[in-house]
């Protein structure tokens, strides 16, 4: 799960690769459990759920590891700023990351799925900004 805050965007939350936006705080956490809320029977998961977050139809409630391993957690410091200029429009993973950030921001913070490859690409980009 990626939490992104401290946004600066042009009008309309235009978060695109190579765009004019910035985000100065990102946290990446491993999700250990996701829960689906079915208001018909007032439960937070279906009895057929196998426990894997990837197999949920809809997740809006989450549980996180308290002490995540370094490879499962990335916390930015206040001096790192992620910018649209850091992303290449011709790189599929960069476009996927920006699309997910834009969609989440325009859906009142609703989760948007990212591939493992995209998350790894984002981690590498953040680490390159610290070295």
C-alpha positions in Angstrom: 0.0 0.0 0.0 1.4 3.4 -1.0 0.4 6.5 0.9 1.3 9.7 -0.9 0.9 13.1 0.6 2.2 16.7 0.3 1.0 17.1 -3.3 1.5 20.1 -5.5 -0.4 19.7 -8.8 -1.7 22.0 -11.5 -5.5 22.3 -11.6 -7.5 19.1 -11.8 -4.9 16.8 -10.2 -3.1 16.3 -13.5 -0.6 13.6 -12.4 1.0 12.4 -15.6 4.5 11.1 -16.5 6.7 14.1 -17.3 4.0 16.4 -16.0 4.2 19.5 -13.7 3.5 18.0 -10.3 5.3 16.9 -7.2 4.8 14.8 -4.1 7.1 15.2 -1.1 6.1 12.3 1.1 5.6 8.6 0.2 5.3 5.6 2.4 5.1 2.0 1.0 3.8 -0.7 3.4 3.2 -4.4 3.0 -0.5 -5.3 3.4 -0.9 -8.4 5.6 -4.7 -8.6 5.4 -7.5 -7.0 3.4 -11.1 -7.1 4.3 -14.2 -6.9 2.1 -17.2 -5.3 3.7 -20.6 -6.9 2.7 -23.3 -4.7 4.2 -26.0 -7.3 3.4 -24.7 -9.7 6.1 -22.7 -7.1 8.0 -19.4 -9.0 7.6 -16.0 -7.8 6.6 -15.0 -10.8 4.5 -16.7 -13.6 2.6 -16.5 -17.1 4.1 -14.9 -18.4 0.8 -12.0 -15.9 1.0 -8.7 -17.8 1.2 -6.9 -15.1 3.2 -4.8 -13.7 0.3 -5.2 -10.0 -0.3 -4.8 -10.6 -4.1 -8.0 -12.7 -4.1 -10.3 -10.0 -2.7 -12.9 -8.6 -5.0 -12.8 -5.3 -3.1 -10.5 -4.1 -0.4 -11.1 -1.0 1.6 -10.0 -2.2 5.1 -6.4 -3.2 5.6 -4.0 -4.5 8.2 -0.3 -3.7 8.0 2.9 -5.3 9.5 4.0 -3.3 12.6 7.7 -3.9 11.8 8.1 -4.4 8.1 11.4 -5.7 6.6 13.3 -3.1 4.7 12.5 -4.6 1.3 8.8 -4.4 2.1 8.7 -0.9 3.5 9.9 2.4 2.1 9.5 5.7 3.9 10.6 8.9 2.3 12.2 11.6 4.2 11.0 15.2 3.9 13.9 16.2 1.6 12.9 13.8 -1.2 10.5 15.2 -3.7 9.0 13.0 -6.4 8.1 15.0 -9.5 6.4 14.3 -12.8 9.7 15.1 -14.5 11.1 11.9 -12.8 8.8 9.8 -14.9 9.3 9.0 -18.6 6.1 8.9 -20.8 7.6 6.1 -22.9 8.2 3.9 -19.8 5.1 1.6 -19.3 5.8 1.2 -15.5 6.2 5.0 -15.1 2.9 5.6 -16.8 1.3 2.9 -14.7 2.5 4.5 -11.5 1.3 8.0 -12.5 -2.0 6.6 -13.6 -2.5 4.9 -10.3 -1.6 8.0 -8.3 -3.9 10.2 -10.4 -6.8 7.8 -10.1 -6.4 7.4 -6.4 -6.3 11.2 -6.0 -9.4 11.7 -8.1 -11.4 9.0 -6.3 -11.1 10.5 -2.8 -8.1 8.3 -1.9 -9.6 5.0 -3.0 -7.0 2.3 -3.6 -5.8 1.6 -7.1 -3.9 -1.6 -7.9 -0.2 -1.4 -9.0 1.8 -4.3 -10.3 4.8 -5.6 -8.3 7.0 -4.4 -11.1 5.7 -0.9 -10.9 6.2 -0.8 -7.1 9.8 -2.0 -7.6 10.3 0.7 -10.2 9.0 3.3 -7.8 11.3 2.1 -5.0 14.3 2.2 -7.4 13.4 5.7 -8.4 13.1 6.9 -4.8 16.4 5.2 -3.9 18.1 6.9 -6.8 17.0 10.3 -5.5 18.7 9.6 -2.1 22.1 8.5 -3.6 
